[in-house]
């Protein structure tokens, strides 16, 4: 039976000189603690420290990267537990069997790389997934899950995660985070913090926007009948999040257009939205104003702001109707940055208290627009590849295209942006290996000395995320 293995030189160059340099650089960063300043792991995992349940619940159901490939190859998402509150033991086992039967569909993908790293590196699996080995692998992973040494808090030690941020609604009471912080034995070694995610409250075109705004007013204790009241409520919640450890806010909208409009005009648009009389074009105008106002707030409270636009979310209306959001039906499209961001950057781009991290799924924009902008504006940083371009080949293209214009100092450091907890060490290890590959090429072509490359590798793993996210 074919075996599943992890080669120590995975991702390193085939050419021997650069491979040796990459090995030496990687050896200096591979054991450094993980800093994960943006992700989607539920905080309840750490407050409650409960079991992950079973292999399907841990590795398949929450991972839309994995699920989308099987969906494309004929598997219904419900078979993988998506949208289902309960799954029987046989249902979960069948989901795992389905995944193993589709193992070859992941050949060449980033998902194949991450899953192999997890199966071998974490669970000790040596059999290649297939219909014949599915049950044996399932039982082996189940045995690992059932070991109390592999609960979420214990895994923070095992995975060497020093810092991790979750993603949270502005109206959340953050009770889970408060419980985590109260556990001094855990929180003295590992920092788990919330992230302020106000997207839907900034979208006046949503059918439920007024209901959302009312909720915001209730939790903040502020009247939201006026734009000034809405602004105060937002500032109130941002302050509450910061008091509870938040270091950043996270935003995703249809575009990056940042209109700096007159506040009286914005107030008129707000009143139209509150009376449900706003047109789609006016709603877009108001949303762009509200996003710029979030940048203004960031200059005052110091929360780092991450922006990742240009995704058609819930592209498949049938899947959205049946399963809801965040099930893998999100598709990227082309983005314009330079003109769109100019109004906001003209006003805030060099503000000493602002750190604005810009992500994109459009690879061309990294070198053509984002790197030149970040290579000039003091407040702007380049976010790492994510979602569809956080594959090894894409990450190397990113590193080569942005550093030649903006250098390493204008990048955010690694951000894994994942819901799949056990993939975090695999993703960070992949990033460190690719840092070593890129730096080794600069050393081999005599553009950097090796001691400089080694120091730069450490900066990318430790110093950059700490600087950009004010840790």
Legacy VTK file of the C-alpha trace (Angstrom):
# vtk DataFile Version 3.0
C-alpha trace
ASCII
DATASET POLYDATA
POINTS 471 float
0.000 0.000 0.000
1.465 3.444 -0.955
2.647 5.478 2.031
2.030 9.105 2.950
5.232 10.954 3.830
6.621 14.425 4.553
9.947 15.125 2.881
12.208 17.383 4.935
13.041 19.372 1.784
9.451 19.963 0.687
9.024 23.231 -1.227
12.792 23.823 -1.311
14.523 24.398 -4.682
15.583 21.404 -6.731
18.891 23.146 -7.486
21.378 22.024 -4.844
23.106 25.336 -4.031
19.898 27.239 -3.344
18.435 24.229 -1.528
21.343 24.197 0.925
20.972 27.927 1.574
17.201 27.538 2.046
17.780 24.723 4.535
20.074 26.921 6.624
17.695 29.889 6.602
14.659 27.748 7.443
16.485 26.072 10.337
16.612 29.430 12.129
12.838 30.083 11.942
11.117 26.687 11.959
10.823 26.505 15.749
9.855 30.129 16.399
6.426 30.659 18.042
3.409 31.180 15.792
1.839 34.629 15.733
-1.609 34.492 14.119
-3.091 38.017 14.083
-6.107 37.221 11.921
-8.218 34.065 11.687
-11.624 32.540 12.272
-11.144 29.962 15.022
-14.134 30.184 17.424
-13.145 31.619 20.825
-15.428 29.054 22.497
-12.858 26.395 21.621
-10.490 27.998 24.113
-13.017 29.107 26.721
-14.702 25.684 26.894
-11.732 23.516 25.851
-14.004 20.787 24.546
-13.127 17.870 22.276
-13.034 18.389 18.518
-15.495 15.503 18.198
-14.420 13.481 15.202
-12.224 13.718 12.080
-15.008 15.065 9.849
-15.932 17.826 12.292
-12.290 18.762 12.774
-10.896 18.553 9.241
-13.749 18.664 6.727
-16.967 20.409 7.774
-15.448 23.830 8.697
-12.881 23.941 5.872
-14.373 25.509 2.743
-11.059 25.051 0.914
-11.495 21.290 1.215
-15.225 21.263 0.604
-15.255 23.329 -2.574
-13.074 20.794 -4.435
-15.384 17.922 -3.519
-18.417 20.021 -4.439
-16.874 20.652 -7.869
-16.449 16.895 -8.241
-20.067 16.014 -7.490
-20.280 15.789 -3.692
-23.195 17.511 -1.950
-22.004 19.790 0.852
-24.554 18.221 3.201
-22.642 14.937 2.880
-19.699 16.722 4.515
-21.759 18.069 7.409
-22.182 21.589 6.016
-25.427 23.166 7.200
-26.293 20.234 9.458
-26.646 20.651 13.195
-26.257 16.952 13.881
-24.376 14.149 12.177
-24.467 10.539 13.293
-21.270 8.546 13.744
-21.967 6.803 10.438
-22.627 10.148 8.707
-19.282 11.490 9.873
-17.488 8.322 8.883
-19.134 8.438 5.450
-18.019 12.060 5.039
-14.460 10.959 5.722
-14.791 8.046 3.309
-15.976 10.469 0.650
-12.977 12.715 1.225
-10.558 9.786 0.990
-12.225 8.601 -2.208
-11.572 12.061 -3.687
-7.959 12.311 -2.502
-6.551 12.418 -6.042
-8.743 15.450 -6.820
-6.436 17.462 -4.560
-3.265 16.561 -6.448
-1.234 19.707 -7.092
-3.362 21.887 -4.814
-2.416 23.805 -1.691
-5.084 21.796 0.146
-3.223 18.572 -0.625
-0.077 20.108 0.853
-1.758 21.302 4.063
-3.712 18.101 4.591
-0.653 15.907 4.097
1.249 18.039 6.596
-1.582 17.604 9.110
-2.154 13.899 8.542
1.501 12.970 8.855
2.852 15.715 11.091
0.032 15.928 13.629
-1.856 12.624 13.547
0.987 10.298 12.557
-0.898 8.872 9.567
1.293 6.899 7.173
-1.351 5.388 4.869
-2.312 7.362 1.779
-6.043 8.247 1.862
-8.162 5.991 -0.332
-11.467 4.071 -0.084
-9.487 1.122 1.295
-7.667 3.087 4.015
-10.419 5.549 4.987
-11.674 3.697 8.085
-8.188 2.947 9.394
-7.193 6.606 9.084
-10.480 7.765 10.615
-9.935 5.529 13.656
-6.338 6.715 14.056
-7.368 10.382 14.024
-10.308 9.644 16.329
-7.904 8.119 18.839
-5.797 11.284 18.678
-8.869 13.501 19.179
-10.051 11.455 22.179
-6.767 12.047 23.995
-7.375 14.908 26.454
-3.858 16.157 25.704
-5.239 17.247 22.330
-7.899 19.709 23.451
-7.698 23.273 22.033
-5.852 24.855 24.962
-3.335 22.032 25.121
-2.780 22.273 21.364
-1.789 25.906 21.708
1.260 24.539 23.531
1.804 21.671 21.105
1.518 23.947 18.067
3.632 26.655 19.749
0.994 29.339 19.137
1.891 32.441 21.120
-0.853 34.728 19.819
-4.124 34.150 17.977
-6.978 36.471 17.043
-10.568 35.451 16.341
-13.183 37.343 14.287
-16.162 38.755 16.152
-19.377 40.704 15.597
-19.462 44.290 16.983
-22.495 43.369 19.104
-20.793 40.336 20.663
-20.498 40.546 24.457
-17.058 38.843 24.213
-17.930 36.563 27.132
-15.765 33.773 25.684
-12.777 36.093 25.514
-13.362 37.253 29.058
-13.461 33.636 30.220
-10.221 32.916 28.364
-8.523 35.918 29.933
-9.747 34.901 33.391
-7.942 31.563 33.061
-4.572 32.829 34.223
-2.786 29.502 33.791
-3.629 29.550 30.075
-3.689 33.279 29.299
-0.304 33.895 30.912
1.276 31.801 28.137
-1.083 32.300 25.195
-2.881 35.422 24.071
-6.299 35.006 22.414
-7.984 38.268 21.371
-11.098 39.353 19.432
-11.176 41.191 16.102
-13.797 43.839 15.347
-15.647 42.898 12.103
-18.277 45.584 11.281
-18.896 44.804 7.574
-22.629 44.250 7.639
-23.221 47.365 9.754
-21.551 49.445 7.027
-23.769 48.133 4.205
-26.953 50.282 4.109
-28.144 48.369 1.044
-28.767 45.214 3.091
-32.391 44.321 3.755
-31.605 43.814 7.463
-29.412 46.904 7.891
-31.855 48.862 10.053
-32.320 45.879 12.333
-28.551 45.554 12.668
-28.149 49.259 13.429
-30.852 49.034 16.099
-28.947 46.187 17.736
-25.769 48.246 17.635
-27.577 51.064 19.399
-28.941 48.728 22.060
-25.612 47.145 23.016
-23.807 50.488 23.013
-26.548 52.351 24.869
-26.537 55.094 22.243
-29.379 56.429 20.101
-28.657 55.623 16.441
-31.357 57.896 14.991
-28.657 60.131 13.512
-25.334 59.553 11.799
-23.614 61.107 14.802
-25.311 58.576 17.056
-24.293 55.723 14.754
-20.721 56.997 14.806
-20.733 57.185 18.605
-22.127 53.653 18.836
-19.358 52.352 16.550
-16.686 54.143 18.561
-18.223 52.739 21.748
-18.004 49.158 20.471
-14.492 49.599 19.118
-13.443 50.838 22.554
-15.136 47.836 24.202
-13.277 45.457 21.902
-10.005 47.210 22.591
-10.614 46.970 26.334
-11.037 43.219 25.786
-7.736 42.859 23.971
-8.584 43.568 20.313
-5.697 44.770 18.170
-7.425 45.132 14.802
-10.572 45.584 12.753
-11.388 43.579 9.624
-13.316 44.747 6.553
-14.459 43.250 3.261
-16.599 45.118 0.748
-17.270 45.062 -2.977
-14.569 47.600 -3.821
-11.972 49.913 -2.348
-13.530 53.191 -3.426
-13.102 55.603 -0.524
-15.175 58.739 -0.988
-14.510 61.589 1.416
-17.934 63.255 1.219
-19.373 66.149 3.148
-20.735 64.976 6.510
-24.032 66.833 5.988
-24.515 64.900 2.759
-23.673 61.688 4.572
-26.256 62.541 7.249
-28.907 62.940 4.544
-27.975 59.558 3.083
-28.085 58.018 6.558
-31.616 59.328 7.120
-32.714 57.889 3.783
-31.248 54.540 4.814
-32.952 54.626 8.213
-36.327 55.214 6.501
-35.591 52.509 3.896
-35.824 55.069 1.079
-32.197 54.870 -0.010
-31.404 53.839 -3.590
-28.716 51.217 -4.378
-26.383 53.947 -5.692
-26.921 56.061 -2.576
-26.371 53.027 -0.339
-23.026 52.432 -2.042
-22.098 56.103 -1.544
-22.946 55.901 2.159
-21.053 52.637 2.576
-17.947 54.223 1.094
-18.257 57.137 3.507
-18.717 54.796 6.479
-15.605 52.825 5.489
-13.523 55.998 5.361
-14.899 56.917 8.773
-13.631 53.569 10.080
-10.179 54.626 8.852
-10.598 57.883 10.721
-11.516 55.956 13.882
-8.427 53.783 13.451
-6.224 56.885 13.493
-7.742 57.739 16.876
-7.921 54.383 18.675
-4.865 52.778 17.036
-6.556 49.528 15.992
-4.866 48.117 12.894
-7.271 48.000 9.948
-7.260 45.120 7.469
-9.060 45.444 4.143
-9.755 42.499 1.820
-12.205 43.484 -0.929
-13.228 42.171 -4.360
-14.923 38.878 -3.608
-18.287 37.857 -4.999
-19.606 36.203 -1.877
-22.158 33.408 -2.041
-21.707 33.185 -5.816
-23.908 30.085 -5.930
-27.400 31.253 -4.868
-28.650 27.691 -4.450
-25.868 26.770 -2.013
-26.404 30.042 -0.132
-30.144 29.364 0.164
-29.557 25.848 1.428
-26.430 26.203 3.575
-25.891 29.906 4.259
-22.711 31.953 3.943
-19.055 30.906 4.106
-19.386 27.471 2.531
-16.902 27.968 -0.308
-19.041 29.730 -2.891
-16.968 32.920 -2.845
-15.171 33.879 -6.074
-12.591 36.641 -6.679
-12.731 39.322 -9.359
-10.472 42.090 -10.664
-9.759 45.054 -8.430
-8.704 48.692 -8.941
-6.730 50.230 -6.100
-4.763 53.341 -7.026
-7.644 55.683 -7.874
-10.061 54.101 -5.410
-7.803 54.519 -2.392
-6.467 57.952 -3.318
-9.089 59.998 -1.398
-8.517 58.064 1.838
-4.738 57.913 1.446
-4.570 61.621 0.662
-6.234 62.238 4.013
-4.813 59.455 6.200
-2.053 57.687 4.251
0.779 59.172 6.272
-0.988 59.386 9.632
1.420 58.342 12.420
-1.267 56.381 14.311
-2.651 54.373 11.361
-1.699 50.919 10.120
-3.789 49.881 7.121
-3.198 46.368 5.729
-4.460 45.767 2.209
-5.151 42.275 0.845
-6.340 41.236 -2.590
-7.194 38.118 -4.552
-6.064 39.809 -7.767
-2.383 38.881 -8.163
-1.691 41.537 -10.784
-2.667 44.310 -8.378
0.041 43.368 -5.877
2.889 44.440 -8.154
1.065 47.006 -10.282
-0.675 49.051 -7.573
-0.405 47.862 -3.955
3.382 47.541 -3.763
3.995 51.006 -5.243
1.405 52.505 -2.875
2.872 50.755 0.186
6.321 51.761 -1.016
5.280 55.378 -0.548
2.522 55.770 2.063
3.684 55.296 5.645
0.369 53.928 6.911
-0.129 51.277 4.218
1.103 47.680 4.453
0.812 44.810 1.989
-1.256 41.879 3.209
-0.055 38.373 2.427
-1.738 36.097 -0.143
-4.917 34.543 1.189
-7.734 32.284 0.072
-7.212 31.404 -3.580
-3.614 32.589 -3.771
-2.149 31.210 -0.550
-0.705 28.290 -2.512
3.082 27.797 -2.673
3.478 29.011 -6.258
1.276 32.073 -5.694
3.074 32.986 -2.479
6.451 32.928 -4.213
5.106 35.102 -7.030
3.807 37.504 -4.388
7.115 37.670 -2.534
9.038 38.333 -5.732
6.590 40.927 -7.043
6.130 43.069 -3.932
9.600 43.093 -2.392
11.291 44.361 -5.558
9.203 47.541 -5.295
8.350 47.940 -1.586
10.838 45.732 0.253
10.086 43.363 3.128
9.372 46.101 5.660
6.062 47.041 4.022
4.513 43.570 4.342
2.247 42.348 7.131
3.937 39.068 7.999
2.084 35.755 7.834
-1.701 35.744 8.336
-3.367 32.332 8.062
-7.030 33.462 7.957
-8.320 29.957 8.695
-11.187 28.204 10.437
-9.281 24.908 10.384
-7.280 24.953 13.630
-4.993 22.036 12.822
-3.932 23.646 9.554
-2.419 26.644 11.354
1.009 25.068 12.002
1.069 23.647 8.455
0.299 27.040 6.928
2.883 28.881 9.004
5.508 26.236 8.294
4.767 26.555 4.568
5.214 30.317 4.806
8.556 29.955 6.599
9.799 27.464 4.020
8.847 29.820 1.200
10.495 32.750 2.983
13.652 30.622 2.994
13.250 29.781 -0.705
12.831 33.415 -1.712
15.668 34.642 0.469
17.922 31.806 -0.722
17.442 32.982 -4.312
18.564 36.479 -3.302
21.630 35.062 -1.558
22.505 32.773 -4.477
22.326 35.673 -6.925
24.440 37.836 -4.591
21.709 40.352 -3.800
21.816 39.595 -0.055
24.417 38.137 2.257
23.321 35.003 4.063
23.469 36.615 7.503
21.135 39.352 6.207
18.765 36.737 4.806
18.660 34.884 8.121
17.877 38.087 10.006
15.225 39.005 7.419
13.558 35.606 7.802
13.185 36.188 11.526
11.749 39.642 10.943
9.079 38.219 8.651
8.021 35.634 11.246
8.232 37.741 14.408
8.983 41.425 13.957
6.664 42.330 11.079
3.400 40.974 12.543
4.275 42.462 15.936
4.989 45.841 14.355
1.991 45.933 12.018
-0.488 44.705 14.641
1.009 46.615 17.569
1.796 43.512 19.622
LINES 1 472
471 0 1 2 3 4 5 6 7 8 9 10 11 12 13 14 15 16 17 18 19 20 21 22 23 24 25 26 27 28 29 30 31 32 33 34 35 36 37 38 39 40 41 42 43 44 45 46 47 48 49 50 51 52 53 54 55 56 57 58 59 60 61 62 63 64 65 66 67 68 69 70 71 72 73 74 75 76 77 78 79 80 81 82 83 84 85 86 87 88 89 90 91 92 93 94 95 96 97 98 99 100 101 102 103 104 105 106 107 108 109 110 111 112 113 114 115 116 117 118 119 120 121 122 123 124 125 126 127 128 129 130 131 132 133 134 135 136 137 138 139 140 141 142 143 144 145 146 147 148 149 150 151 152 153 154 155 156 157 158 159 160 161 162 163 164 165 166 167 168 169 170 171 172 173 174 175 176 177 178 179 180 181 182 183 184 185 186 187 188 189 190 191 192 193 194 195 196 197 198 199 200 201 202 203 204 205 206 207 208 209 210 211 212 213 214 215 216 217 218 219 220 221 222 223 224 225 226 227 228 229 230 231 232 233 234 235 236 237 238 239 240 241 242 243 244 245 246 247 248 249 250 251 252 253 254 255 256 257 258 259 260 261 262 263 264 265 266 267 268 269 270 271 272 273 274 275 276 277 278 279 280 281 282 283 284 285 286 287 288 289 290 291 292 293 294 295 296 297 298 299 300 301 302 303 304 305 306 307 308 309 310 311 312 313 314 315 316 317 318 319 320 321 322 323 324 325 326 327 328 329 330 331 332 333 334 335 336 337 338 339 340 341 342 343 344 345 346 347 348 349 350 351 352 353 354 355 356 357 358 359 360 361 362 363 364 365 366 367 368 369 370 371 372 373 374 375 376 377 378 379 380 381 382 383 384 385 386 387 388 389 390 391 392 393 394 395 396 397 398 399 400 401 402 403 404 405 406 407 408 409 410 411 412 413 414 415 416 417 418 419 420 421 422 423 424 425 426 427 428 429 430 431 432 433 434 435 436 437 438 439 440 441 442 443 444 445 446 447 448 449 450 451 452 453 454 455 456 457 458 459 460 461 462 463 464 465 466 467 468 469 470
